[in-house]
């Protein structure tokens, strides 16, 4: 019991530290913290909550006793959505200086998908989230959606806050009488871009649903994965 209490205290302190770094860097509009230690903590957190946490969660999602977070027969679509969202995040990190509008649009839509998925999953796990603090080694993956939601939201904001000058690329298009749609989207105000990304998210998710359907999943597996679970918020 004392060991669990110690882990809970350490994890609670780490959580507060992470939230502090997250808030400060977001307020400053900076990706990196001022200290190397804080940067290491953020990098480790990003790896843990966008890669390791989901892997552990999917590996033992049916080890919660009578409660089942996701219906096992419909879990493929959730795994696919997580992989695409996480890959979009890390590719965005690696290509943050890229001026390619198509790449930036696709990765932004991928991250937005992750934000929506993490938001819904956080609500789904809401009643069990305290277990992720009390038993950090047994249930910390229950906290992964919440922390991934913060991490993805922060990267999405910073990725879309960066401005590029496309004047050199556009004149010959203007001479033809039009500006390519990707350039128009990427130069739009951030709120307008979010709306466009949201509209693009529908076919983006639908393509993944069709892929999962081709692998034997039901076309509405994304809904059944939540509703056919046991003991969680969206469970029937």
RODO-2510 file (C-alpha; in nm, 4 decimals, decimal comma):
residues 236
     n   res          X          Y          Z
     1     x     0,0000     0,0000     0,0000
     2     x     0,2848     0,2378     0,0865
     3     x     0,4504     0,1603    -0,2465
     4     x     0,1334     0,2440    -0,4374
     5     x     0,0977     0,5644    -0,2342
     6     x     0,4569     0,6604    -0,3162
     7     x     0,4017     0,6002    -0,6870
     8     x     0,0788     0,7998    -0,6703
     9     x     0,2569     1,0971    -0,5086
    10     x     0,5446     1,0871    -0,7589
    11     x     0,3049     1,0600    -1,0502
    12     x     0,0883     1,3423    -0,9163
    13     x     0,3962     1,5670    -0,8892
    14     x     0,4996     1,4734    -1,2427
    15     x     0,1473     1,5471    -1,3671
    16     x     0,1508     1,8930    -1,2107
    17     x     0,4962     1,9605    -1,3550
    18     x     0,3826     1,8519    -1,7007
    19     x     0,0721     2,0697    -1,6844
    20     x     0,2843     2,3666    -1,5741
    21     x     0,5270     2,3262    -1,8658
    22     x     0,2371     2,2750    -2,1044
    23     x     0,0618     2,5926    -1,9874
    24     x     0,3758     2,8098    -1,9944
    25     x     0,4909     2,7018    -2,3421
    26     x     0,1399     2,7349    -2,4839
    27     x     0,1017     3,0813    -2,3319
    28     x     0,4324     3,1865    -2,4885
    29     x     0,3444     3,0231    -2,8181
    30     x     0,6688     2,8259    -2,8034
    31     x     0,7246     2,4581    -2,8740
    32     x     1,0264     2,4262    -2,6429
    33     x     1,0681     2,5188    -2,2800
    34     x     1,3457     2,7444    -2,1527
    35     x     1,5270     2,4647    -1,9680
    36     x     1,6673     2,1421    -2,1092
    37     x     1,5156     1,9415    -1,8221
    38     x     1,1671     2,0664    -1,9048
    39     x     1,2212     1,9885    -2,2726
    40     x     1,3237     1,6318    -2,1843
    41     x     1,0146     1,5917    -1,9663
    42     x     0,7910     1,7128    -2,2490
    43     x     0,9578     1,4863    -2,5044
    44     x     0,9254     1,1836    -2,2762
    45     x     0,5618     1,2754    -2,2104
    46     x     0,4917     1,2975    -2,5827
    47     x     0,6452     0,9541    -2,6402
    48     x     0,4646     0,8006    -2,3423
    49     x     0,1184     0,9408    -2,4118
    50     x     0,1105     0,9213    -2,7910
    51     x     0,2929     0,5901    -2,8377
    52     x     0,3622     0,3839    -2,5254
    53     x     0,0334     0,4522    -2,3449
    54     x    -0,1900     0,3489    -2,6349
    55     x     0,0222     0,0383    -2,7024
    56     x    -0,0054    -0,0753    -2,3409
    57     x    -0,3736     0,0103    -2,3347
    58     x    -0,4546    -0,1925    -2,6450
    59     x    -0,2346    -0,4787    -2,5267
    60     x    -0,4296    -0,5206    -2,2022
    61     x    -0,7620    -0,3472    -2,2623
    62     x    -0,9475    -0,6643    -2,1651
    63     x    -0,7658    -0,7034    -1,8303
    64     x    -0,9904    -0,4672    -1,6341
    65     x    -1,2046    -0,7451    -1,4876
    66     x    -1,5735    -0,7058    -1,5676
    67     x    -1,5148    -0,3662    -1,7330
    68     x    -1,4084    -0,3549    -2,0988
    69     x    -1,2993    -0,0122    -2,2365
    70     x    -1,3587    -0,1040    -2,6026
    71     x    -1,5461    -0,3901    -2,7659
    72     x    -1,2776    -0,6363    -2,8719
    73     x    -1,4456    -0,7271    -3,2013
    74     x    -1,4509    -0,3598    -3,3053
    75     x    -1,1146    -0,2454    -3,1726
    76     x    -0,9342    -0,2411    -3,5109
    77     x    -1,0849     0,0910    -3,6188
    78     x    -0,9810     0,2562    -3,2907
    79     x    -0,6265     0,1237    -3,3309
    80     x    -0,6175     0,2549    -3,6881
    81     x    -0,7414     0,5998    -3,5831
    82     x    -0,4806     0,6152    -3,3060
    83     x    -0,1969     0,5126    -3,5405
    84     x    -0,2927     0,7736    -3,8012
    85     x    -0,3352     1,0446    -3,5372
    86     x    -0,0055     0,9653    -3,3639
    87     x     0,1789     0,9433    -3,6962
    88     x     0,0348     1,2817    -3,7964
    89     x     0,1617     1,4324    -3,4714
    90     x     0,5170     1,3027    -3,5107
    91     x     0,5339     1,3874    -3,8807
    92     x     0,4177     1,7381    -3,7923
    93     x     0,7001     1,7592    -3,5392
    94     x     0,9517     1,6464    -3,8013
    95     x     0,8177     1,8728    -4,0780
    96     x     0,7343     2,1822    -3,8730
    97     x     0,9479     2,3957    -4,1069
    98     x     0,8036     2,2531    -4,4274
    99     x     0,6186     2,5031    -4,6480
   100     x     0,4313     2,2358    -4,8454
   101     x     0,0644     2,3347    -4,8033
   102     x    -0,0752     1,9904    -4,8895
   103     x     0,1458     1,8234    -4,6299
   104     x     0,0537     2,0783    -4,3642
   105     x    -0,3184     2,0433    -4,4387
   106     x    -0,3148     1,6621    -4,4256
   107     x    -0,1135     1,6504    -4,1033
   108     x    -0,3390     1,9132    -3,9471
   109     x    -0,6466     1,7051    -4,0316
   110     x    -0,4737     1,3989    -3,8876
   111     x    -0,3975     1,5808    -3,5634
   112     x    -0,7522     1,7166    -3,5474
   113     x    -0,8744     1,3584    -3,5751
   114     x    -0,6565     1,2699    -3,2769
   115     x    -0,7895     1,5653    -3,0785
   116     x    -1,1499     1,4616    -3,1372
   117     x    -1,0737     1,0951    -3,0621
   118     x    -0,8865     1,1815    -2,7410
   119     x    -1,1666     1,4143    -2,6295
   120     x    -1,4320     1,1457    -2,6789
   121     x    -1,2131     0,8774    -2,5187
   122     x    -1,1349     1,1006    -2,2202
   123     x    -1,5077     1,1354    -2,1544
   124     x    -1,5490     0,7598    -2,2071
   125     x    -1,2777     0,6891    -1,9441
   126     x    -1,3875     0,9681    -1,7078
   127     x    -1,4984     0,7504    -1,4162
   128     x    -1,1775     0,5455    -1,4251
   129     x    -0,9212     0,8226    -1,4724
   130     x    -0,8393     0,8408    -1,0972
   131     x    -0,7046     0,4854    -1,1289
   132     x    -0,4429     0,6213    -1,3665
   133     x    -0,3050     0,8302    -1,0804
   134     x    -0,3511     0,5892    -0,7911
   135     x    -0,2088     0,2950    -0,9877
   136     x     0,0310     0,4567    -1,2382
   137     x     0,1900     0,1289    -1,3500
   138     x    -0,1410    -0,0568    -1,3701
   139     x    -0,3711     0,1987    -1,5234
   140     x    -0,1792     0,5039    -1,6406
   141     x    -0,2949     0,4346    -1,9974
   142     x    -0,6363     0,5536    -1,8794
   143     x    -0,4780     0,8989    -1,8591
   144     x    -0,3197     0,8741    -2,2030
   145     x    -0,6218     1,0156    -2,3929
   146     x    -0,6358     1,3234    -2,1675
   147     x    -0,2640     1,4009    -2,1892
   148     x    -0,2560     1,3149    -2,5599
   149     x    -0,5456     1,5592    -2,6050
   150     x    -0,3327     1,8362    -2,4515
   151     x    -0,0209     1,7384    -2,6466
   152     x    -0,2012     1,7157    -2,9803
   153     x    -0,3921     2,0408    -2,9221
   154     x    -0,0694     2,2228    -2,8420
   155     x     0,1091     2,0905    -3,1513
   156     x    -0,1951     2,1602    -3,3703
   157     x    -0,2018     2,5211    -3,2525
   158     x     0,1731     2,5777    -3,2940
   159     x     0,1787     2,3998    -3,6307
   160     x    -0,0992     2,6191    -3,7655
   161     x     0,0274     2,9385    -3,6044
   162     x     0,3435     2,9343    -3,8147
   163     x     0,3149     3,1655    -4,1141
   164     x     0,4922     3,1326    -4,4467
   165     x     0,5406     3,3782    -4,7298
   166     x     0,4166     3,2187    -5,0510
   167     x     0,4534     3,5323    -5,2623
   168     x     0,7360     3,3778    -5,4634
   169     x     0,5286     3,0698    -5,5390
   170     x     0,2055     3,2416    -5,6357
   171     x     0,2700     3,5043    -5,9084
   172     x     0,2657     3,2641    -6,2011
   173     x    -0,0584     3,1167    -6,0688
   174     x    -0,2081     3,4641    -6,0437
   175     x    -0,1159     3,5216    -6,4058
   176     x    -0,3286     3,2208    -6,4944
   177     x    -0,6167     3,3717    -6,3023
   178     x    -0,6378     3,1449    -5,9967
   179     x    -0,4630     3,0466    -5,6764
   180     x    -0,4469     2,6720    -5,5980
   181     x    -0,6878     2,5695    -5,3236
   182     x    -0,4167     2,4356    -5,0864
   183     x    -0,2473     2,7764    -5,0884
   184     x    -0,5781     2,9519    -5,0228
   185     x    -0,6525     2,7185    -4,7307
   186     x    -0,3113     2,7469    -4,5683
   187     x    -0,3218     3,1281    -4,5903
   188     x    -0,6702     3,1558    -4,4415
   189     x    -0,7178     3,2702    -4,0785
   190     x    -0,6667     2,9890    -3,8298
   191     x    -1,0362     2,9758    -3,7322
   192     x    -1,1344     2,9363    -4,0981
   193     x    -0,8727     2,6648    -4,1396
   194     x    -1,0091     2,4744    -3,8394
   195     x    -1,3545     2,4770    -3,9986
   196     x    -1,2104     2,3517    -4,3264
   197     x    -1,0091     2,0840    -4,1472
   198     x    -1,3257     1,9788    -3,9668
   199     x    -1,5083     1,9382    -4,2974
   200     x    -1,2139     1,7423    -4,4399
   201     x    -1,2115     1,5216    -4,1316
   202     x    -1,5372     1,3534    -4,2367
   203     x    -1,4020     1,1910    -4,5573
   204     x    -1,0650     1,1421    -4,3840
   205     x    -1,2250     0,9239    -4,1146
   206     x    -1,4592     0,7580    -4,3636
   207     x    -1,1628     0,6326    -4,5694
   208     x    -1,0209     0,4686    -4,2570
   209     x    -1,3616     0,3180    -4,1806
   210     x    -1,3718     0,1697    -4,5303
   211     x    -1,0247     0,0234    -4,4780
   212     x    -1,1332    -0,1327    -4,1487
   213     x    -1,4481    -0,2563    -4,3183
   214     x    -1,2297    -0,4260    -4,5798
   215     x    -1,0524    -0,6019    -4,2929
   216     x    -1,3799    -0,7479    -4,1667
   217     x    -1,5028    -0,4692    -3,9375
   218     x    -1,8601    -0,3384    -3,9445
   219     x    -1,8969    -0,0038    -4,1196
   220     x    -2,0175     0,1464    -3,7883
   221     x    -1,7435    -0,0211    -3,5832
   222     x    -1,6181     0,3173    -3,4636
   223     x    -1,9459     0,3633    -3,2733
   224     x    -1,9788     0,0028    -3,1604
   225     x    -1,6254     0,0063    -3,0187
   226     x    -1,7491     0,2554    -2,7573
   227     x    -2,1116     0,1509    -2,7115
   228     x    -2,0432    -0,2247    -2,6931
   229     x    -1,7903    -0,1743    -2,4132
   230     x    -1,8796    -0,2572    -2,0526
   231     x    -1,8821    -0,0208    -1,7551
   232     x    -1,7658     0,2974    -1,9256
   233     x    -1,9448     0,6235    -2,0020
   234     x    -2,0654     0,5411    -2,3544
   235     x    -2,1361     0,1739    -2,2818
   236     x    -2,4884     0,0543    -2,3574
***
